[in-house]
């Protein structure tokens, strides 16, 4: 990944880490209006993970060996 992409993703990773570390399960506890779209998406994904709406592989962007890499995975059970 190019360095510029890594730097632009840093706020999203930071807020996702904070959410996971503190066990924040309510979207209302995150200041969504102040976040960029990418950061907001990462925050919501972390919250969905804690609430059981998606699995660890989806959170970490891993594909199962049997999955077709061209098939999008949904963050829903």
C-alpha angles and dihedrals in degrees: 000000000000116000093243090058091049091052093049091051094050097090090051093051091047095052092043089052091049092049093049094043094050096038094236106180101167122082090209090070092064121077094232096171091063095051129089117243094258094047091047090052092052091048093051091047090054091050091048089051092053090049092051097249093125137020131246093257091056092047091052092042093242123151120216113241091248096048121104105241090217093058113090116230120221124222093230135095 
